[in-house]
Amino acid sequence: MNLGDQWAAQHAALDWQFKALPAIGEPVALDAVGAHGWSILREDVMLPAAVLRTEALHHNSRWMRRFTELAGVRLAPHGKTTMSPALFDLQLADGAWGITAATPAHVRIYRQHGVRRILLANQLIGRQGVAYVAAEMARDPDFDFYCLVDSIAAVDALDAALVACQPGRPMQLLVELGITGGRSGARDDATAIAVARAVSASPRLSLRGVEAFEGILQGQGVAGEPGMRNVLDRMVVVAAACRAENLFDGVPILSAGGSSFFDVVTKTLSAAEPLSCEVVLRSGCYLVHDSGYYADLVERLIARSPEAAELGEGLRPALEVWAYVHSRPERGRVIAGLGRRDISDDTRMPKPLLYARPGDAQPSSLGPGHATMRLDDQHAYLDVPEDSPLQVGDLIAFGISHPCTTFDRWPALYLVDEARAIIGAIRTFF
């Protein structure tokens, strides 16, 4: 699949508003970017520039497809990670069941790009959001939409809104479970079952499953695993109770969403017999992966998961942000030309990975001891060994932790091969 060509005809050309475009004066059609023969290492574009290694993207997409096939589960990857229709298409082509959204605005963007099945992993609240989804349901009988609900108040509000909007068929809901002190979601099973009964009682609503976001505990690492497993066990208990009362319409869906524990989610929920449920994962970060936080979590996942271990090499980091070395004012300090406007530091600091002299055929790895200590708006402060090869004018690539908040800084990203030759580009829609 040629990612750079997908959706190119529908999107605006890249022009002076895209900060990484070379100073060529004329706009460049998205599907023509690869034809220019540009290279990061030859300085053919302005830096900083965010790039995606296409070999890693395809490897990661195939890896997750094989994992879900081995585990017998489905995948609705969270689109908010990249907000890129071209990458959605790659995921759908590799067997994704649908795409997960976080907001009604995301749903609208997905629909504009032809996504047929959407799981809104959130409550559908408010006149504009409900009206839009209901209108899409009425307009397109193939639009397969799901959302969450965690209280009788939310059920009543949605039910009343649908009286006015008239989508022409029931809206499909999953009851959401939560944890004390966490995000949304019913805090106890009795509440969840009462919500399920309220959904089932409405002719405008359809109870389709039970959902939780166990990823709310992923920041606790190993310490969070007991709580995460408890949430998953509760999902099975609540689903069994709903099945016993014949509250579900069709095969019930059990869905959980993090990028850290999807092996445990798979094992726990797939064992929920005799429920005969369809298990839907919502991991979004796997496609791009990262060079820190998720890399550590997925290493632990592979160590405990026979299905993941069977796949051989794990996920590869696909996202890099390239910049220049601006200054080496002290032997142990380098200043690079990128900052918070270009790269995220919400989970961990960006990781210096590679460097090159302008015109090098391949980038070289940076040795140990190179670390980002601080970010300003447009500058990064690096601690480096005194014998670091970095010098003013060198190009340096940074890996990230948690790809979501780097993507939203870039309306377009270059697609590159392993020599960092630019072979295309993709748009994002944040």
N, C-alpha and C positions, 0 to 999 in steps of 0.2 A: 504494500500500500504506500502510495506517495503522499506523505502527510502534508507536504507543502502545497500540493495541488488541491487538496480537499477543501471545499468551500471558498476557494480563492476568488471565484467569479462574483461571490456575494459580498465581499468585504472591500472596504476602501483600500486604495493603494497606500503604501508606506511613503511618507513625505517628511518634510523638515520637522514635523511634530514628533517623530520617532527619534529619540536622542541617539540611538546607535546607528542610524543610517549614515553612509558616507556623504560627504559634501559634494553631491553631484547636481544639485539644483532641481532636477525633475523627479516627480513621484515615480515609485517603482511598484508595479503590480505585484501582489503577493505571490502569484504563481510564476513570476519571472525572476524572483530573487535568486534562485539557484542557478539561473543561466548566466549570471554575471561573473561567475568564477571567483567570487570574493573569498578571502581567507582571513581568519582572526589573526594568525601568526604573521601574515604579510602586512598587517595594519590597514586592511582595505576598508574597515568600518571604524566609526568612532567608538571609543571605549569610555565608560564601561558598557559592556554588552552582556546580556543573558543569553545562554545557548543551551540547547538540548542535544545530547549525544543520541543520535537516532539508533545506533546499534544497541545501546542500553535500553532505550524505550521499547524496542521490539523484543528484546530478551525478557524484560520484566513483564510485558503483556503476555508472552507465551508462558512464562513461569506461573503466573496466576491462573491462566486458563488450565494448565496441567494440574495445579493444586486443587482447584475446584472440581475438576473431573475426578481426580483420585478420591476426594473427600465426599463427592456426591452432593454438593451444595451449589447454589446459584450466587451470582455476584451482581450487585447494583452499585458500582463504584461512585463515591461521592464526587460530584462534578466540581464542587467549590475549590478543590485543590488546584485545578488548572483553569477552570472556566474557559476551556478551549474546545470548540466543536470538532476540530480536526482530531484531537486526542480522544474525545468521546467516540468518534467513529472507529478509531483503532480499538478501543475497548469493546465496543459492540461487535465489531468484526471478529474479535476473539472470544465471543460467546457471552458477553455480559447480558444479564436478564433485563436490565434497564439502567437508568442513571439516577442517582440520588441528588436531591436538591435541598437547600437549607432555607430558602425564602420564596415567596410568590414571584419575586422579580427573577430569581433563578429559573423558576418554572417557565416564565414567559420567554426568557432567553433560549432555553432548551427547545421550547415549542417553535420558536422562530427558525431553529436549525433542524427541525424535523424529528426530534426525539419523541418516540411514541409512548414509551412506558416510563413514568416518573414516580419515584417515591419521595415525597416531601417529608424529610425526617424532622418534622416540626409540626406544631399546631397551626392550623389554617385559621387565622384570626383577622377580622377586619373586613369592611365592606368591599374595598377594591380587590383584595386578594381573592375572596370568595367569589365575587362576581366574575373575575377573569377566569378562574378555574372552571366554574359552572358553565360559562359561555363556551369554553374550549370543549368541555364534555358534550355540550349540546351540538356544537358545530361538527365535531369529528367523532363518530362512533368507535373509531379504533384507538382513541386516546385512552390509555390505561393508567389511571391516576390513583395514588394512595397517599394518605397523610395520617398524622398521629392525633391522639386525643388522650387526656389524662385526668379529666374531671367531668362530673355531670354538668357543671356550669358551662364548660366548653362544648359539650354535646348539645346542650340546649341552645347555645348561641349559634352554632353551626346549623343546627336543624332549622332554626327560625330564619336564618339568612337564606337557606336553600328554598324555603317556601316562596320567597320573592324572586330568586334567580332561576328556578326551574331548569336544572341541567338535563332533565329527561330520563335520568336513571340514577340509582343510589350512588352516593359517594362512598368509596371504600376506605375504611379506617382500621388502624392498628392501635390497640390500647398500649400506651407507653408506661413502662415501669421506671421508677427513679429511686434514688437513695437519699437519705437524710443529709441535708447540707449540699446536695448536688444541684443539678439543673432541673428541668421540668420532668414530669413522670410521677405516677401514683406512688406514694411512699409505702403503702401496705397492700397486701393482696386483696383484702376485702374491698378496699376502694376500687382497685382495678377491676374486680369482678362486677361491682355495681355499675361502673362505667360501661363495661361490656354489655350488661343487660340493657342499659339506656340506649346504647347504639342499636342493639338488635331490635328494640321496640319501635324504632322510627322507620317508616317506609322510605324515608329519604336518605337513610344511612345503611351501610352494610359492614358488618364486622368481619374483617378478613384476617386478623392475626394479633400477635402480641410483639412488642418491640421494646428494646432498651439500648442505651448507649453506654456500654461498659467501658468505653474509652475515657470516660470522665475520671477513671481511676488509674489511667496509664502513667500519669506523672508520678505515681507512688512506686512504680517499678514492681519488684517482687513483693513488696509490702502490700500492694494493692490487689494482688491476685485473689486472696480469700474473699474480699468484698465483691470482686468481679465475678467470681464463680457463684457467689450467693445470688447475685442479680440474675445470672443465667438459670440457676435452679428455680428461682421464683418464676421466670418466664414459663418454664415447663409446667409448674404447678398451676399457674393461672390459666394456661392454655388447656390443661386437662379439665379444669373446672368448667371452662366455657364449652368445651366439647361435650361434657356430661350434660349440660343444659341445652345442647343443640343451638348455641348462639352464633356459631360461625356460618357464613355463607361460603361454600366451596371448601377446598383444601386449605387449612389454616397456614398462614405464613408466620414463621418465627424469624425475626430480623434483629441483628446487632451490628454495631458499626465501626469499631475502632480498627486502626491499622497495626495494633500491637499484639492482640490476643486472638486473632481470627482462627488460629488453630484450636484453642480451647473452646471458642464459640462453636466451631464446627463439631467438635467431639461431643460437647454437652448437648447441643440442640438436636444433632442428628440421632442421638440415642433416645430421643423422646418418643419412643414407641409405647403404646400402640396409637399415638396421635397421628401418624402418617402426615407429618407437616412438611412444608417446603421451607428449607432454611435459606435465607438470603443474607449474605454478608454485604457490608457497605464500605469496605476499605477503599480509600481514595489515594493514599500516598504511595502505594506499591508501585505505580506506573513510573513515577519519577524517582522515588526512593530518596535517600539523602546521604550525607557524609558524616552523620553524627548521631543524633538522638534516635531516629528510627533504625539506623544501621545497627545500633547496639540492641534495640528491642527485637529486631528480626533475627539477629544472631541467636538470642535466647529462644526465640520461637522455633528456629530450625533445630536447635539442640533438643527440644522436647517433643517435636512433631515428627513421627515416622513418615508421614506423607510429604512434608517439606524436605526432610533429609533425603528422600528418594529422588528428588528433583536435581540433585547435584548442586552446581553453583547457585548461590542465592541471588538476591536482587542486587542490581548495580546502580550506583548513583548516576543519574542522567543529567542533572541540572548543574551548570557552572556559571559563575559570573566572572568575566574577565575585566581586568583593569591594568593601568600602568603603575609602575613604581615611580612616585613623584619625587621622593627625597629619601636620603639615608643620612639624616643629620647626626646620628651617633652610630657607633659600631654595632650596637645591639638593637637598633631601632630603624624600622622602615615605615614610611608613610606611603600608602597606596591610594589611588584616585577613585575610591568608591566609598559609599557610606549608607546611612539608613534610607536614603532615597532610592537606593539601588538593590539592597540586599537585606535580608531579615536577621535579627538577633534576638527574637522573642523566646527561643528555647535554648540555643547555645550560640556563641559567637561563630561567624563564618570561619571556615578552616582553610588556610592556605595549602593548596594541593600541588600545583604545577607552576612552572615558569618557562619562559622562552625569550630568547633574543629576537628582535624583529627579523623576520625572514627565515627563522629556523624551520626545518621540515617537520619536526615533531616537538611537542612539549616535553620537558624533563620534570621528573618528580623532585619536589623539595624534600630535603632530609628532615629528620626530627628536630624539634626545637623552634619551629616556626609557628607562631600563634598570634591570632588577632586578640588584642587586649581591650580595644575601645573603638567605637564608631562615632563619628560626627555625621553631619548631614551628607557630606561629600568626601570624607576622608576616613581611612582605616589606619589604626595605629598597630603595627606589628612588632612583637618581640622576636628577634632572630638571633641565631648564633653569630658570634663575631666573624666566623669564617663563611657565613652565608654567601652564596654566589650572587644574590640579588644586587642590582645596581640601577641607577636612575635610567629610565627608559625601557626597562624590561617589562614584559607582559606577565601578569600573574593571575592564575585561576583560583577562585575560591569555591569550595563546596559549602553547602548550607545544612542546617538542621531545620526540619519542618518546612517543606517546600511551599505550603499555601501562601505564606506571607512574603515570599519573594516574588511569586507569580503576579501578585496583585500590584506590583510596582512596574510591570512591563505590559504595555498594550500589544506587543509583539515580541516573539523570541526567535532567534535564528536556530535552524536545524543544522547540525554539523556532523561530519564524519570523524573518525578517530584522529585524523591529522588536523582537525579544526578547520577544514574547508567548509564553507557555507553552501549547503545543498538545498536550502529552502527556508521557509519561515512559517510560523503559525500566529494567528491572532488570539487574544484573550478578550473576555467580555465581563470585566468586573464593574 
